[in-house]
């Protein structure tokens, strides 16, 4: 024993404290054993020489496989989405064609002047009927009527002043274009130039003639179709891409 331990053993206070220590704790203390194991490196987690833990990353082959899968999915899905929008714009044009045909037939049967209204802002269209003696408005009168309509508080007040009323036998309510499809331009004989905003009209008369017009539609994927209304029998023809009246009628481009 060292000199320091010997001095503690000779100190009477040391034995007093030792005797006051509970005997059962001393027995517990004697039974405790400490076992030290040598440090073992993890086989699954590599360590940096400086003690920093390294995280496992992606290999070049794994990255190339992911890029290949993404490219494959894009090649398969994106054309399908594009074809969906193409079918959507063509189906909406065919549905509009059937409405135009019904408006023409209703005009012949009832003896009234019918017209199809195209709303650029709301992307809607519907059929209206007027009296048999109604004269076809000129370009100037149409512009005046359009200015008056815009000055009104709402569309209902403007429609009350018009001699045309919505014909619910053809269109029970206003038809909306599919999401992403819009009116691009509408060209008629009466308007001369192409209408690009506001409202446009195509008229049908009781004696079997229709106002010649060309309706251009476009969707969010830049698919474009043109619907031509023939002046004879109100026949409609659907063209892929953008066409003009001059190109359709006379076969020459602008």
HELIX and SHEET records of a PDB file:
HELIX    1   1 UNK A    3  UNK A   10  1                                   8    
HELIX    2   2 UNK A   12  UNK A   20  1                                   9    
HELIX    3   3 UNK A   23  UNK A   31  1                                   9    
HELIX    4   4 UNK A   60  UNK A  110  1                                  51    
HELIX    5   5 UNK A  139  UNK A  151  1                                  13    
HELIX    6   6 UNK A  155  UNK A  161  1                                   7    
HELIX    7   7 UNK A  245  UNK A  250  1                                   6    
SHEET    1   A 4 UNK A 165  UNK A 166  0                                        
SHEET    2   A 4 UNK A 124  UNK A 130 -1                                        
SHEET    3   A 4 UNK A 113  UNK A 119 -1                                        
SHEET    4   A 4 UNK A 199  UNK A 204 -1                                        
SHEET    1   B 3 UNK A 165  UNK A 166  0                                        
SHEET    2   B 3 UNK A 124  UNK A 130 -1                                        
SHEET    3   B 3 UNK A 175  UNK A 176 -1                                        
SHEET    1   C 5 UNK A 194  UNK A 195  0                                        
SHEET    2   C 5 UNK A 182  UNK A 188 -1                                        
SHEET    3   C 5 UNK A 213  UNK A 218 -1                                        
SHEET    4   C 5 UNK A 224  UNK A 229 -1                                        
SHEET    5   C 5 UNK A 236  UNK A 240 -1                                        
END                                                                             
